[in-house]
Amino acid sequence: MMKFKKEYLNEVIKELGFTEFTKIQKAVIPKALAGKSIVGCSKTGSGKTHSFLLPIFENLEDIAGVQAVITTPTRELAEQIYIAANLLASKSAKKIDIRMYTGGTDRAKEIKNLRSQPTIVIGTPGKLQDLVIKEKKLFIHTTKIFVIDEADMALEEGFLVEIDQIGSQMPKTLQMLVFSATIPKGLEPFLKKYMNNPEFIFISNNQMYNESIEHILINSKYKSKKKLLVDLLKITNPFLVIIFANTKTKVIELAEFLKHNGFKIAEIHGDLSVRVRKQMMRRVRNLEFQYIVATDIAARGIDIDDVSHVINFELPTDVEFYVHRTGRTGRIGKSGIAISFYDFDSYDYLDKLDSKKIKFNFKDIKNGELIDSKVRNQREKKQFKAKDIDKARLLVKKKVNKNVKPGYKKKREKEAKELAKKLSRSSKTRRKR
Protein backbone atom coordinates (compact mmCIF):
# COMPACT_ATOMS: atom_id res chain seq x y z
CA MET A 1 0.00 0.00 0.00
CA MET A 2 1.61 3.26 -1.13
CA LYS A 3 2.03 6.14 1.32
CA PHE A 4 1.38 9.82 0.64
CA LYS A 5 3.43 12.80 1.78
CA LYS A 6 0.31 14.47 3.15
CA GLU A 7 -0.38 12.47 6.27
CA TYR A 8 -4.08 13.34 6.39
CA LEU A 9 -4.57 11.35 3.16
CA ASN A 10 -3.03 8.26 4.77
CA GLU A 11 -5.38 8.69 7.75
CA VAL A 12 -8.47 8.93 5.54
CA ILE A 13 -7.42 5.94 3.44
CA LYS A 14 -7.03 3.88 6.60
CA GLU A 15 -10.44 4.99 7.89
CA LEU A 16 -12.05 4.14 4.55
CA GLY A 17 -10.77 0.58 4.97
CA PHE A 18 -8.45 0.54 1.94
CA THR A 19 -6.17 -2.46 2.46
CA GLU A 20 -4.94 -2.60 -1.14
CA PHE A 21 -5.31 -0.38 -4.18
CA THR A 22 -7.07 -1.72 -7.29
CA LYS A 23 -5.18 -2.42 -10.52
CA ILE A 24 -6.14 0.88 -12.13
CA GLN A 25 -5.18 2.79 -8.97
CA LYS A 26 -1.78 1.09 -8.77
CA ALA A 27 -1.10 1.86 -12.43
CA VAL A 28 -2.38 5.44 -12.52
CA ILE A 29 -1.54 7.07 -9.17
CA PRO A 30 2.32 7.03 -9.38
CA LYS A 31 2.29 8.40 -12.93
CA ALA A 32 -0.33 11.03 -12.11
CA LEU A 33 1.67 12.14 -9.06
CA ALA A 34 4.65 12.66 -11.39
CA GLY A 35 2.56 15.03 -13.52
CA LYS A 36 2.01 12.70 -16.45
CA SER A 37 -1.11 13.10 -18.63
CA ILE A 38 -2.99 9.80 -18.72
CA VAL A 39 -5.77 8.02 -20.55
CA GLY A 40 -7.02 5.35 -18.16
CA CYS A 41 -9.27 2.63 -19.47
CA SER A 42 -10.74 -0.03 -17.20
CA LYS A 43 -14.02 -1.77 -16.53
CA THR A 44 -16.85 -0.11 -14.65
CA GLY A 45 -16.50 -0.32 -10.85
CA SER A 46 -12.70 -0.73 -10.84
CA GLY A 47 -11.95 2.27 -8.62
CA LYS A 48 -11.17 5.00 -11.16
CA THR A 49 -12.43 7.84 -8.92
CA HIS A 50 -9.65 7.56 -6.35
CA SER A 51 -7.14 7.11 -9.18
CA PHE A 52 -7.50 10.80 -9.94
CA LEU A 53 -8.67 12.23 -6.60
CA LEU A 54 -5.66 11.05 -4.57
CA PRO A 55 -3.05 12.60 -6.95
CA ILE A 56 -5.09 15.83 -7.06
CA PHE A 57 -5.07 16.17 -3.26
CA GLU A 58 -1.42 15.14 -2.93
CA ASN A 59 -0.34 17.79 -5.47
CA LEU A 60 -2.51 20.66 -4.18
CA GLU A 61 -0.49 23.80 -3.42
CA ASP A 62 -1.17 26.40 -0.76
CA ILE A 63 -2.22 29.05 -3.27
CA ALA A 64 -5.49 30.77 -4.19
CA GLY A 65 -7.51 29.96 -7.29
CA VAL A 66 -8.78 26.88 -9.12
CA GLN A 67 -6.19 24.08 -9.23
CA ALA A 68 -8.27 21.11 -10.44
CA VAL A 69 -11.38 20.76 -12.60
CA ILE A 70 -13.28 17.46 -12.83
CA THR A 71 -16.06 17.06 -15.37
CA THR A 72 -18.47 14.13 -15.57
CA PRO A 73 -21.60 13.53 -17.73
CA THR A 74 -24.30 13.22 -15.02
CA ARG A 75 -25.37 14.94 -11.82
CA GLU A 76 -25.28 11.65 -9.93
CA LEU A 77 -21.66 10.94 -10.88
CA ALA A 78 -20.67 14.51 -10.01
CA GLU A 79 -22.31 14.08 -6.60
CA GLN A 80 -20.50 10.78 -5.98
CA ILE A 81 -17.12 12.37 -6.82
CA TYR A 82 -17.99 15.38 -4.64
CA ILE A 83 -18.77 13.11 -1.67
CA ALA A 84 -15.53 11.13 -2.19
CA ALA A 85 -13.51 14.35 -2.48
CA ASN A 86 -14.96 15.78 0.73
CA LEU A 87 -14.15 12.57 2.56
CA LEU A 88 -10.50 12.88 1.49
CA ALA A 89 -10.45 16.55 2.55
CA SER A 90 -12.08 15.86 5.93
CA LYS A 91 -8.79 15.32 7.81
CA SER A 92 -6.94 18.27 6.27
CA ALA A 93 -5.85 20.87 8.86
CA LYS A 94 -6.58 23.62 6.34
CA LYS A 95 -10.02 23.83 4.71
CA ILE A 96 -10.03 22.80 1.05
CA ASP A 97 -12.69 24.64 -0.95
CA ILE A 98 -14.46 22.00 -3.08
CA ARG A 99 -17.53 23.04 -5.07
CA MET A 100 -19.95 21.11 -7.23
CA TYR A 101 -21.78 22.63 -10.19
CA THR A 102 -24.62 20.74 -11.88
CA GLY A 103 -27.93 21.64 -13.50
CA GLY A 104 -31.05 22.39 -11.48
CA THR A 105 -29.30 24.28 -8.66
CA ASP A 106 -29.53 27.92 -7.48
CA ARG A 107 -27.60 29.61 -10.29
CA ALA A 108 -27.81 33.14 -8.87
CA LYS A 109 -26.41 32.00 -5.53
CA GLU A 110 -23.58 30.07 -7.23
CA ILE A 111 -22.59 33.14 -9.27
CA LYS A 112 -22.67 35.33 -6.15
CA ASN A 113 -20.44 32.88 -4.24
CA LEU A 114 -17.89 32.96 -7.05
CA ARG A 115 -16.60 36.24 -5.68
CA SER A 116 -14.11 33.82 -4.15
CA GLN A 117 -12.81 31.01 -6.33
CA PRO A 118 -12.81 27.33 -5.27
CA THR A 119 -9.73 25.11 -5.21
CA ILE A 120 -11.35 22.00 -6.70
CA VAL A 121 -14.26 22.18 -9.15
CA ILE A 122 -16.54 19.21 -9.91
CA GLY A 123 -19.38 19.53 -12.40
CA THR A 124 -21.29 18.61 -15.52
CA PRO A 125 -20.07 20.05 -18.86
CA GLY A 126 -23.10 22.24 -19.57
CA LYS A 127 -23.05 23.87 -16.13
CA LEU A 128 -19.30 24.48 -16.19
CA GLN A 129 -19.55 25.99 -19.67
CA ASP A 130 -22.26 28.34 -18.39
CA LEU A 131 -20.16 29.61 -15.49
CA VAL A 132 -16.84 29.72 -17.36
CA ILE A 133 -17.78 30.85 -20.89
CA LYS A 134 -21.16 32.57 -20.68
CA GLU A 135 -21.05 34.20 -17.25
CA LYS A 136 -17.25 34.47 -17.01
CA LYS A 137 -17.46 34.06 -13.25
CA LEU A 138 -15.55 30.81 -12.74
CA PHE A 139 -11.87 31.43 -13.52
CA ILE A 140 -10.11 28.24 -14.58
CA HIS A 141 -7.02 29.72 -16.29
CA THR A 142 -5.02 28.68 -13.20
CA THR A 143 -6.04 25.02 -13.48
CA LYS A 144 -3.19 22.51 -13.16
CA ILE A 145 -5.17 19.25 -13.52
CA PHE A 146 -8.18 18.67 -15.77
CA VAL A 147 -10.05 15.37 -15.29
CA ILE A 148 -12.59 14.05 -17.79
CA ASP A 149 -14.46 11.16 -16.19
CA GLU A 150 -16.54 8.68 -18.22
CA ALA A 151 -15.24 10.21 -21.46
CA ASP A 152 -17.00 7.71 -23.74
CA MET A 153 -20.35 8.61 -22.18
CA ALA A 154 -19.53 12.32 -22.64
CA LEU A 155 -19.01 11.57 -26.34
CA GLU A 156 -22.29 9.62 -26.58
CA GLU A 157 -24.25 12.40 -24.86
CA GLY A 158 -22.75 15.09 -27.13
CA PHE A 159 -20.83 16.91 -24.38
CA LEU A 160 -17.45 17.13 -26.14
CA VAL A 161 -18.24 20.59 -27.54
CA GLU A 162 -18.73 21.99 -24.02
CA ILE A 163 -15.67 20.14 -22.71
CA ASP A 164 -13.62 21.51 -25.62
CA GLN A 165 -14.70 25.07 -24.77
CA ILE A 166 -13.86 24.54 -21.10
CA GLY A 167 -10.45 23.10 -21.95
CA SER A 168 -9.64 26.06 -24.20
CA GLN A 169 -9.64 28.34 -21.12
CA MET A 170 -6.90 26.33 -19.41
CA PRO A 171 -3.10 26.69 -19.72
CA LYS A 172 -1.11 24.73 -22.31
CA THR A 173 0.97 23.14 -19.53
CA LEU A 174 -2.20 21.41 -18.29
CA GLN A 175 -2.07 17.86 -16.94
CA MET A 176 -5.04 15.90 -18.26
CA LEU A 177 -6.43 12.69 -16.80
CA VAL A 178 -9.06 11.03 -18.99
CA PHE A 179 -10.95 8.01 -17.67
CA SER A 180 -13.37 5.78 -19.49
CA ALA A 181 -14.68 2.23 -19.72
CA THR A 182 -13.94 2.26 -23.49
CA ILE A 183 -12.06 4.51 -25.92
CA PRO A 184 -14.31 4.92 -29.00
CA LYS A 185 -12.92 6.24 -32.30
CA GLY A 186 -14.90 9.46 -32.01
CA LEU A 187 -12.94 10.40 -28.89
CA GLU A 188 -9.50 10.17 -30.50
CA PRO A 189 -9.46 13.63 -32.24
CA PHE A 190 -10.27 15.31 -28.91
CA LEU A 191 -7.49 13.42 -27.11
CA LYS A 192 -4.95 14.34 -29.80
CA LYS A 193 -5.93 18.02 -29.58
CA TYR A 194 -5.33 18.35 -25.85
CA MET A 195 -2.91 15.59 -24.93
CA ASN A 196 0.69 15.53 -26.08
CA ASN A 197 2.07 12.00 -25.86
CA PRO A 198 -0.19 10.79 -23.02
CA GLU A 199 0.33 7.55 -21.14
CA PHE A 200 -2.34 5.00 -22.12
CA ILE A 201 -3.21 2.59 -19.33
CA PHE A 202 -5.52 -0.31 -20.16
CA ILE A 203 -6.61 -2.60 -17.34
CA SER A 204 -8.70 -5.20 -19.12
CA ASN A 205 -7.42 -8.76 -18.57
CA ASN A 206 -8.20 -9.22 -22.29
CA GLN A 207 -11.84 -8.35 -21.65
CA MET A 208 -13.98 -5.40 -20.68
CA TYR A 209 -16.41 -7.21 -18.45
CA ASN A 210 -16.34 -8.26 -14.84
CA GLU A 211 -15.45 -11.93 -14.33
CA SER A 212 -17.30 -12.02 -11.01
CA ILE A 213 -20.65 -11.52 -12.80
CA GLU A 214 -22.70 -14.51 -13.95
CA HIS A 215 -24.42 -13.69 -17.26
CA ILE A 216 -27.77 -15.41 -17.87
CA LEU A 217 -30.01 -15.33 -20.96
CA ILE A 218 -33.72 -16.18 -20.90
CA ASN A 219 -35.62 -16.65 -24.16
CA SER A 220 -38.75 -14.48 -24.11
CA LYS A 221 -40.01 -15.56 -27.56
CA TYR A 222 -43.79 -16.27 -27.57
CA LYS A 223 -43.96 -15.35 -23.86
CA SER A 224 -45.14 -12.35 -21.86
CA LYS A 225 -41.97 -10.56 -20.80
CA LYS A 226 -43.77 -8.79 -17.98
CA LYS A 227 -45.02 -12.08 -16.54
CA LEU A 228 -41.52 -13.55 -16.95
CA LEU A 229 -40.13 -10.58 -15.03
CA VAL A 230 -42.57 -11.01 -12.14
CA ASP A 231 -41.78 -14.74 -11.96
CA LEU A 232 -38.05 -13.99 -12.14
CA LEU A 233 -38.17 -11.47 -9.29
CA LYS A 234 -40.07 -13.92 -7.10
CA ILE A 235 -37.60 -16.72 -7.86
CA THR A 236 -34.39 -14.70 -7.36
CA ASN A 237 -35.60 -12.51 -4.45
CA PRO A 238 -32.66 -10.14 -5.07
CA PHE A 239 -31.04 -8.09 -2.32
CA LEU A 240 -31.06 -5.09 -4.68
CA VAL A 241 -31.84 -5.24 -8.40
CA ILE A 242 -31.72 -2.68 -11.19
CA ILE A 243 -34.14 -3.46 -14.03
CA PHE A 244 -33.19 -1.67 -17.24
CA ALA A 245 -35.47 -0.55 -20.08
CA ASN A 246 -34.48 1.54 -23.10
CA THR A 247 -36.88 4.48 -22.79
CA LYS A 248 -38.38 6.54 -19.99
CA THR A 249 -41.85 5.63 -21.31
CA LYS A 250 -41.09 1.94 -20.90
CA VAL A 251 -39.58 2.54 -17.44
CA ILE A 252 -42.72 4.34 -16.27
CA GLU A 253 -44.95 1.61 -17.76
CA LEU A 254 -42.88 -1.18 -16.22
CA ALA A 255 -42.70 0.51 -12.82
CA GLU A 256 -46.49 0.89 -12.72
CA PHE A 257 -46.96 -2.75 -13.73
CA LEU A 258 -44.63 -3.99 -10.98
CA LYS A 259 -46.23 -1.72 -8.37
CA HIS A 260 -49.60 -3.17 -9.37
CA ASN A 261 -48.12 -6.63 -8.72
CA GLY A 262 -47.07 -5.75 -5.20
CA PHE A 263 -43.46 -4.62 -5.64
CA LYS A 264 -42.09 -1.45 -4.01
CA ILE A 265 -40.37 0.27 -6.94
CA ALA A 266 -37.91 3.13 -7.32
CA GLU A 267 -37.90 4.54 -10.84
CA ILE A 268 -35.05 6.63 -12.27
CA HIS A 269 -35.18 8.38 -15.63
CA GLY A 270 -34.47 11.74 -17.25
CA ASP A 271 -37.94 13.22 -16.73
CA LEU A 272 -37.60 13.34 -12.94
CA SER A 273 -36.87 16.77 -11.48
CA VAL A 274 -33.49 17.35 -9.85
CA ARG A 275 -35.10 17.40 -6.41
CA VAL A 276 -36.98 14.13 -6.98
CA ARG A 277 -33.91 12.42 -8.46
CA LYS A 278 -31.74 13.45 -5.53
CA GLN A 279 -34.39 12.28 -3.08
CA MET A 280 -34.77 8.99 -4.95
CA MET A 281 -31.02 8.39 -5.08
CA ARG A 282 -30.71 9.10 -1.35
CA ARG A 283 -33.44 6.59 -0.59
CA VAL A 284 -31.82 4.04 -2.93
CA ARG A 285 -28.46 4.43 -1.15
CA ASN A 286 -30.23 4.01 2.18
CA LEU A 287 -31.53 0.68 0.83
CA GLU A 288 -35.19 1.68 1.16
CA PHE A 289 -35.91 -0.10 -2.13
CA GLN A 290 -35.25 -3.64 -3.26
CA TYR A 291 -36.27 -2.99 -6.87
CA ILE A 292 -35.13 -0.15 -9.16
CA VAL A 293 -36.41 0.37 -12.72
CA ALA A 294 -34.18 2.69 -14.74
CA THR A 295 -33.05 3.96 -18.12
CA ASP A 296 -29.40 4.04 -19.16
CA ILE A 297 -28.98 7.35 -17.34
CA ALA A 298 -28.53 5.11 -14.29
CA ALA A 299 -26.03 2.77 -15.94
CA ARG A 300 -23.26 5.03 -14.67
CA GLY A 301 -25.27 7.15 -12.29
CA ILE A 302 -25.90 4.57 -9.59
CA ASP A 303 -22.70 3.76 -7.73
CA ILE A 304 -23.88 1.31 -5.08
CA ASP A 305 -21.75 -1.65 -4.06
CA ASP A 306 -24.78 -3.69 -2.90
CA VAL A 307 -26.52 -4.28 -6.25
CA SER A 308 -26.88 -8.08 -6.37
CA HIS A 309 -28.72 -8.37 -9.72
CA VAL A 310 -29.09 -6.49 -12.99
CA ILE A 311 -31.99 -7.41 -15.29
CA ASN A 312 -32.13 -6.25 -18.90
CA PHE A 313 -35.87 -6.22 -19.57
CA GLU A 314 -34.75 -4.85 -22.94
CA LEU A 315 -31.22 -5.30 -24.27
CA PRO A 316 -29.60 -1.88 -24.75
CA THR A 317 -29.37 -0.68 -28.35
CA ASP A 318 -25.63 -0.01 -27.94
CA VAL A 319 -23.61 -3.15 -27.13
CA GLU A 320 -21.17 -1.12 -25.00
CA PHE A 321 -24.03 -0.22 -22.69
CA TYR A 322 -24.52 -3.91 -21.93
CA VAL A 323 -21.15 -3.72 -20.17
CA HIS A 324 -22.05 -0.48 -18.40
CA ARG A 325 -25.41 -1.79 -17.23
CA THR A 326 -24.16 -5.12 -15.97
CA GLY A 327 -21.22 -3.35 -14.33
CA ARG A 328 -23.63 -1.99 -11.70
CA THR A 329 -23.34 -5.39 -9.98
CA GLY A 330 -20.27 -7.42 -8.98
CA ARG A 331 -18.42 -4.31 -7.82
CA ILE A 332 -15.11 -4.17 -5.94
CA GLY A 333 -14.60 -7.92 -5.66
CA LYS A 334 -18.22 -8.89 -5.01
CA SER A 335 -20.14 -11.36 -7.17
CA GLY A 336 -23.23 -10.43 -9.15
CA ILE A 337 -25.83 -11.78 -11.56
CA ALA A 338 -26.90 -10.17 -14.85
CA ILE A 339 -30.04 -11.57 -16.50
CA SER A 340 -31.25 -10.55 -19.96
CA PHE A 341 -34.35 -11.40 -21.98
CA TYR A 342 -33.68 -12.18 -25.65
CA ASP A 343 -35.64 -13.36 -28.68
CA PHE A 344 -35.27 -14.36 -32.34
CA ASP A 345 -34.07 -10.89 -33.38
CA SER A 346 -31.31 -10.75 -30.74
CA TYR A 347 -28.86 -13.26 -32.27
CA ASP A 348 -26.72 -10.74 -34.17
CA TYR A 349 -26.55 -8.63 -31.02
CA LEU A 350 -25.49 -11.65 -28.96
CA ASP A 351 -22.75 -12.37 -31.52
CA LYS A 352 -21.27 -8.95 -30.73
CA LEU A 353 -21.31 -9.79 -27.03
CA ASP A 354 -19.63 -13.11 -27.87
CA SER A 355 -16.78 -11.12 -29.42
CA LYS A 356 -16.19 -9.60 -25.97
CA LYS A 357 -15.75 -13.14 -24.66
CA ILE A 358 -18.74 -12.86 -22.34
CA LYS A 359 -19.88 -16.35 -21.36
CA PHE A 360 -23.63 -16.87 -21.07
CA ASN A 361 -25.71 -19.46 -19.29
CA PHE A 362 -29.05 -20.15 -20.98
CA LYS A 363 -31.97 -20.55 -18.59
CA ASP A 364 -35.75 -21.01 -18.61
CA ILE A 365 -38.41 -20.33 -15.99
CA LYS A 366 -40.53 -23.39 -15.28
CA ASN A 367 -42.75 -24.31 -12.32
CA GLY A 368 -41.41 -21.44 -10.25
CA GLU A 369 -37.76 -22.35 -10.85
CA LEU A 370 -34.88 -21.07 -12.94
CA ILE A 371 -33.64 -24.13 -14.85
CA ASP A 372 -31.06 -24.84 -17.56
CA SER A 373 -32.50 -24.22 -21.02
CA LYS A 374 -32.98 -27.13 -23.41
CA VAL A 375 -31.72 -24.84 -26.17
CA ARG A 376 -28.19 -24.44 -24.87
CA ASN A 377 -26.38 -23.95 -28.16
CA GLN A 378 -27.41 -20.49 -29.28
CA ARG A 379 -24.88 -20.50 -32.12
CA GLU A 380 -26.34 -23.65 -33.67
CA LYS A 381 -29.78 -22.03 -33.61
CA LYS A 382 -28.36 -18.88 -35.20
CA GLN A 383 -26.78 -20.85 -38.06
CA PHE A 384 -30.13 -22.46 -38.80
CA LYS A 385 -31.66 -18.99 -38.92
CA ALA A 386 -28.96 -17.73 -41.30
CA LYS A 387 -29.73 -20.58 -43.69
CA ASP A 388 -33.42 -19.68 -43.63
CA ILE A 389 -32.66 -16.01 -44.30
CA ASP A 390 -30.53 -16.90 -47.33
CA LYS A 391 -33.40 -18.95 -48.71
CA ALA A 392 -35.90 -16.20 -47.88
CA ARG A 393 -33.79 -13.54 -49.61
CA LEU A 394 -33.87 -15.54 -52.85
CA LEU A 395 -37.65 -15.96 -52.65
CA VAL A 396 -38.23 -12.27 -51.92
CA LYS A 397 -35.82 -11.18 -54.64
CA LYS A 398 -37.95 -12.93 -57.24
CA LYS A 399 -40.91 -10.71 -56.30
CA VAL A 400 -39.04 -7.42 -56.91
CA ASN A 401 -39.95 -5.53 -60.10
CA LYS A 402 -37.34 -3.86 -62.26
CA ASN A 403 -38.85 -0.43 -61.55
CA VAL A 404 -38.04 -0.09 -57.87
CA LYS A 405 -38.58 2.78 -55.46
CA PRO A 406 -36.03 4.23 -53.00
CA GLY A 407 -35.67 2.15 -49.85
CA TYR A 408 -36.69 -1.11 -51.52
CA LYS A 409 -33.56 -2.90 -50.24
CA LYS A 410 -34.48 -2.27 -46.60
CA LYS A 411 -38.05 -3.29 -47.31
CA ARG A 412 -36.90 -6.47 -49.05
CA GLU A 413 -34.57 -7.37 -46.15
CA LYS A 414 -37.44 -6.87 -43.69
CA GLU A 415 -39.65 -9.17 -45.79
CA ALA A 416 -36.85 -11.74 -45.90
CA LYS A 417 -36.54 -11.79 -42.11
CA GLU A 418 -40.28 -12.22 -41.69
CA LEU A 419 -40.27 -15.06 -44.21
CA ALA A 420 -37.27 -16.64 -42.47
CA LYS A 421 -39.25 -16.76 -39.25
CA LYS A 422 -42.04 -18.62 -41.01
CA LEU A 423 -39.56 -21.04 -42.59
CA SER A 424 -37.96 -21.62 -39.21
CA ARG A 425 -41.32 -22.38 -37.59
CA SER A 426 -42.45 -24.71 -40.38
CA SER A 427 -39.13 -26.60 -40.25
CA LYS A 428 -39.51 -26.98 -36.49
CA THR A 429 -43.05 -28.33 -36.97
CA ARG A 430 -41.85 -30.87 -39.56
CA ARG A 431 -39.11 -32.09 -37.21
CA LYS A 432 -41.65 -32.67 -34.44
CA ARG A 433 -43.75 -34.80 -36.78
N, C-alpha and C positions, 0 to 999 in steps of 0.2 A: 504494500500500500504506500503510494508516494506521499511525501510530506510537503506542505506549503510553507513559504517563508512567513506568511501572515498567520500567526498562531490561532486567531479566531476562526479561520477556515477549518483548521484541523479539529478544533473543538466541535464545530457544527457537524462536520462529517462523522465524527464519532457519535454524536447524539442522534444523527439520522440513521445510525446502524449500518453504515457502509463498512463492510469487512473486506471487500475487494471490488476494484473498479471493473466495469464491463469491458469487452474487447474494444469497442469504439472509443471509450474513455481513455483506455491505456494507449491507444494509437494516436489520438488527437491531442490530448492535454499537453504532453511535453513539447510537441511542435507548435501548438498555439501559444504556449508560454514564451517560446523563443521568437514569437512575432511572425511566424510563417502563415501565409494565406492558405486556406485548406478547403477542399471540397470533400465532405464526409458523407459516405453513402453506406447505410446499413438498414437492416429491417426495422419495422415499426416496433417500438417498445424496447429498444436496445440501450436506452440511456443517453440519447444525444443531448438532452437539455443540459446536463451537468458537464458535458464535454466542452460546451462554450461558456457556461456561467462561471465555472471555477477559474479558467484562465482570465476572464474579464475581471473578476474580483482581485485575483492575485496581482494583476498588472495595473490596477487603479492607482492614480497618482493623487497627491494631496493638492489639487488645483481646482479652480472653479471652471464651470462649463461642462457641456456634454462630452463624455469620453467614450460611451458605447451606445449603439443603437441596434435594437433587435426587432426585426419585423417578422410577422407570422400571419398566415392567411385568415384565421378566424379569431373571434373574440375569446372563445373558450381556451384556445391554445395560448393566447396572449395572457389570459388570467392565470393559467397553470404556470407559465414561465415567471410571471410576476410574483406568485406565491412562493415558488422555489427560490427566486432571487432574494426576496425578503427574509426567507429562512436563513440563507447564507449570510445576509447582512446583520442578522439579529444579535450576533456576539461582537460586532465591531464596536470599539470604544468610541469611535467618531461616527455620527449619523451619516449614512449614505443615502442620498436623495434618489429614490427610484420611482419613476412615474409610468403609469400605463395609459395609453391613449387608444380607445376603440370607439366605434360608432355607437350612437344611442346614449351618450353621456352628456353632462352639462358643459356644452362648448364654451359658453360665455365665461363660466367659472375657470375652465382650463386655460383660456387665453389670459384672463386676469392674473392667474397664478404663475404665468410664464414671465412675469417681471423678474423672477429669479429662475435660472435655468437648472434643470435636473442633471445628475451625473450619469444615470443609466436610463435610457428610454426604451420602452417596450410597447409595441403597438401594431395595428393593422395598417396595410399600405395606404388605403384611402384616407384614413384619419391622419396619418403622419404627413401625407402629401398636403392635406388641408392646412395643417399648422405650419409646415415648413415653406411650402411654395405659395399658397394662396394668401394666408394671413401673415406670413413672414414673422412669426412670433417665437417659433422654436428654432434655435440657432444650432445647427449641427456641423458647422464648418470646422469645429474643434475635435470632431469625432476621430478616435484612434482605431476602434474596432466596429465593424459593421457586420451583423449576423443576419443571414437570411435563412429562416427555419422553414422546413417543408417546402423547398423551392419548387418541386415538381407540381405540388398543389397550387402554388402561386401562379405557375404557368397555366395550368388548367383553368383557373378561375379568372385569368386575364389581368393579373395584378402586376405583370412585369413592367408595364408602362409607368405606373406609379413608383415602383421600386427604382426604376431607371432614373426618374426625376429626383427622387430622394438621394440616390447615390451621387448624382451630378453636383450636389451641394457639399460634398465631402472632399477632403484633401486627397491628392494623388498618392500620398504615402500611406493610404489607408490599408489596414489589415482586414481582409474579408474572410469570414467563416460561413460557408454555405453547406447546409445540411438537408438531406433528402432521403427518401426511401428508394428512389430511382433517379437516374439522370437522363431524361428524355432528350431527343435531338433538338427540340425547339428551345431548350435551355442553353445550349452550347454557345450561340452568338453572344448572349448576355454575359456568360462567364468569361469569354475571350475579351470582351470590352473592358471589364473591370478587374480582371485577375491576370497578373503577369507571372506566368510559370508557377501556378499553384500546386500544392501537394494534393494528389488524389488519394483518398483512403477508402478502400472498399472492404467492408466486413460482411462477407456474404456466405462463406462456407460452400461456395459453388451454387448457392440458391438464395432466393430473396424471401423465403417463407420460414416460419418458425417451426422447427422440428418437434417442439413439444405440443403442437396442436394436432389432434386427430381430425382428418377431413372426411366427412361422410356425405354421400349423395343419395337422395331419395327420389325415385321416379314418380312424378306427379301426373303423368299422362293418363287421361281418362278418369282422373280423380278430382275431387274438390280440394284445392290447396288449403282453403281456410279450415276445412274439417281436419285435414292432415296436420295442420299447424296446431290446432287444439289438442289433437291426440298426442302429438309430439311433445307439447309442453307438459301434458299430464304424465307422460312416460318418463321424461328426463328430469322433471321437477328441478330445474336449474337453480343454482344459488343466485346468479344474476345473469340474465340473458339480454343481448341486444338483437332485435329482429329488424332486418334491413329491407326496405322497399325502395324503388327507384324514384318515386315522386312524392311530393308532400300530399297530393290528393290520395294516393294509395296508402300512405302512412295514416292519415286521418281516418280513412275508411276501415283500415285494418285495426286501428286502435279502438274504434267504436265497436267493431265486431267482437273483439276480445273482451272488452268491458262488458258487453252484453252476455258473454259466456262466463262471467264471474271472475275475470282476471283484473287485478289492479295494475293499470298501465300508465307509464310515463311516455309521452310522445315528444319527440324533438325534431323540428324541421324549421325551415327558413322563414315561415310566416309568423312564428311566435315573436312577440315583442321582446326587446332586450331584457326588460324587467322579469317577464315570465320565464324566459330562457335561463336567466341567472338563478331564479328561484327553483326552477326544475332541476338544473344541474346541481344546486346545493342539496336538494332532497335526494337526488340520485347518489351523490357522494356519501350522504348520510345513510345510505342503504334503506331508504324508505320504500323503494320499489324493487320488485323481483323481476319485472318485465319492462323492457324499454323498446318502443317501436320508433325507428329513426330513418332519416334519409342519409345520404353520404356526407352531409355536413357534419355528422357525428363520427364518421369513420376516423377522423383525426382530432375530433373535438372532445371526445370522452376519454380521459386518461385515468382509468380506474383499474387498479391491479386485481380487483376481485371478480371481473367478468369471467364466468365459468363457461358460457356458451355464446356462440354467435350463430344466428340462423339467417340465411339468405332466402327470404320468402320469394324474392326475385333476384336472379343473378345480376350483378352490376353490368351496365353496358360496356364499361371499360374494364378490361381484364386486370389492369394494374390495381383497380379498386377492390378486386377480390382479395388481394394481399393486404390492402389497407384495412378493409372491413374485418377480415379474420384476425388481423393483428391486434384487435381490441381484446382478445383473450390470449392465454398462455404467456403472460407478460412477466418479465424479470424472473425467469426460471420456473414459473408455474406452468402446469399443464392446462390445456383447454380443448374444447370441442367445437368445430365449425361444421354446421349442417346446411346443405343447400338443396333446394328443390330443382329438378331439371326435367326436361321433356325431349321430344323428338328433335326439336329445333335447336337444342343446346349442344349437339355433338361437336360442331366446329369450334365453339367456344371452349368446350372441355379439352379439345386438342391443344389449344393455346395454353391452357393451364398445365397440360401434360408436359409441354416444352419447358416449364419451370420446375419440372421434376416433383410436382406435388403428387403425393400418393393418396388415392381415394379408396375408401371402403364403401361398397354399395349395400344399402340397407332398404328394407321394406317395413311398413307398420302393419302388423297383423295380430288380431286378438289382444290388443292392448300391450303389445311388445314390439321392440325394435329388433328385427331379425336380419340375418344375412340375406341379400337378394339372390334370387335364382338366376337373374341375369347379371352375372359377375363380370363378364368380359365385354365391357362397353365398346372396345375397339372392334371386336368381331361384329357387333351389331351395327356399328358405323360403316364398316366395309360393305355390309349387306345393303345399307341405305344408299351408299355411293353407287353401287351397281344398279339399283332401281332408278336413281336419278339419271344415270347415263342413258338407260333405256327410255325413260320419260322424256328426256331432251330430244331424242330422235323422233318420238311420236309427236311431240308438240311442234317440232320444226316442220314437219310435213304439213301442218295446218296453216303455216304462215304464208300469206300472199306476197307477191313480188312488190306490190305497192304498199310499203309499210309506213307507219307513222312514227314520229319521234317517241322514244321510250319503249319501243316494242321489245327490245332485248330484256329489259327488266320484267316486263309483263310476261314474256315467254318463260323466263327463269322461274317466276312465281308459279306459273301454271305447271311447270315441270316438277316443282317441289310438291305441289298438291297431288299431282298424278303419282309421284313416287310414294307418297303416303298410302294411296289406294293400292298400289302394287304391293307394297310391303304388307298391308293388312290381308290382301287376298292370298299372298304366298304363305302367310302365317296360318290362314284358315285351311289351305290345302295340306299343309304339313300336319295339322291336327287330325285331318281325316285319314 
